[in-house]
Amino acid sequence: MPNMSLKKTSMPQQDPIERAKNFEEVTLGYTPEQAIEEANRCLNCKKPVCRDGCPVNVPIPGFIKKVAEGDFEGAYEVLTTANLLPAVCGRVCPQEKQCESKCVRGIKGEPVAIGALERFVADWHRTHKTAETTAPVSNGHRVAVVGSGPSGLTCAGSLAQMGYEVTVFEAFHKAGGVLVYGIPEFRLPKKIVQDEVEHLQSLGVRIVTNAIVGRSFSVSDLFEEGYEAVFIGSGAGLPQFMNIPGENLLGVYSANEYLTRINLMKAYLDEYETPIKRAKSVAVVGGGNVAMDAARCAKRMGAEHVYVVYRRGLEELPARREEVHHAMEEGIEFRLLNNPKQILGDENGKVRAIECVEMELGEPDASGRRRPIEKKGSEFLIDVDAVIISIGTVPNPLIKSTTQGLDTTPKGCIVADENGTTSIPGVFAGGDAVTGAATVILAMGAGKKSAAAIHEYIRNR
């Protein structure tokens, strides 16, 4: 019987006061009964526009119908025809701007909780699976993938399903890219990422860690070793700074460095000797998802006060509404319409305060958002002993500088068409290395399209 409730089935979560002291997952997931209840809100539209909002084109009504029937393994089989990382996407995808934004139930109420159902199905399969995955028969062709983030893993998995012998080269000591170094444990448990990686390995994907393309070897070396195509999914991990006085003081971090020390190097666990400052008061500059992650990590690392300093207002914050809401629940203090002018240090070269200026919004700029304008004479200080800069990232220039003939933009992004084709025959690229910093699901969509293009390229050689 259809569930005509205007509201989503609520997902259980940790108490805000308690969760701000630990790194355990905030949201706890649906029970089978809750999943079935929510799945019955789906109207099984004849023209499922929700699917149009999904970058990897998941057959959404199909897998939700299986959930409503209580056939959770069947739902997983439908889901994974299009999405190789469902447990990841169910947790970190901005469904509210994609599939759920198209759901017709959202016209007069809340849309179906597509992301929560995707997470439930993936988690159910992980804890109930009995059969081992069988790798497809090899077609004899070899492809190299640079980077094991969402675009690289998706491209590798898609090619492996078609029988290609795929090797993924990862610069870090652990596979997963931004999924392991950038997204905190409380949003995406690393065991989930590891399980997804192991599933791809069961399909025959080979992963080589501590391999820096551009240093250990070049893209051209991969062709010489017998790979017939190369996919570059190396991400956008080079942080940007504001170029204001004081950014070289002790206690100033890029969000990338701060999150990598916590997420990949386990600085939040006492048994790990990862160097990181456990500050009492922290200012996080920026308003995106990465800024929210850094702020919430700082709170969990023991900071009494964590300030998010952002030059626009609440409506202009680019972070997901859910992440902003969770941050506010956890006691993060938002200093909106403020912008840093300089970071001040003490006699030992350590951060002691950040000087900000009040802002007001003027006419829209090129991005369509109202331009922030300084209020003269409104400068003020916030006493802090650490500052985390989170204003964006760009691709590392290493591959560009060591790959002759590879076209890039002035910002260092690789130039590629919608299928990932670059200026070098046989070299494809996708994800943040092409677009600059974006979402996990968009990177996955690029990896999936590039896999199809690589298949056509090799087949037609």
Buried (B, 14 or more C-beta within 10 A) or exposed (E): EEBEBEEBBEBEBBEBEEBBEEBEBBBEBBEEEBBBBBBBBBBEBEEBEBBEBBBBBBBBBBBBBBBBEEBBBBBBBBBBEBBBBBBBBBBBBBBBEBBBBBBBBBEEBBBBBBBBBBBBBBBBBBEEEEEEEEBEEEBEBBBBBBBBBBBBBBBBBBBBBBBBBBBBBBBBEBBBBBBBBBBBBBBBBBEBBBBBBEBBBEBBBBBEEEBBBBEEBBBBEBBEEEBBBBBBBBBBBBBBEBEBBBBEBEBBBBBBBBBBBBBBBBBBEEEEEEEBBEBEBBBBBBBBBBBBBBBBBBBBBEBEBBBBBBBBBEEBBBBBEBBBEBBBBBBBBBBBBBBBBBBBBEEEEBBBBBBBBBBEBEEEEEEEBBBBEBEEEEEEEBEBBBBBBBBBBBBBEBBBEBBEEBEBEEEBBBEBEEBBBBBBEBBBBBBBBBBBBBBBBBBBBBBBBBBBBBBEBBEEE
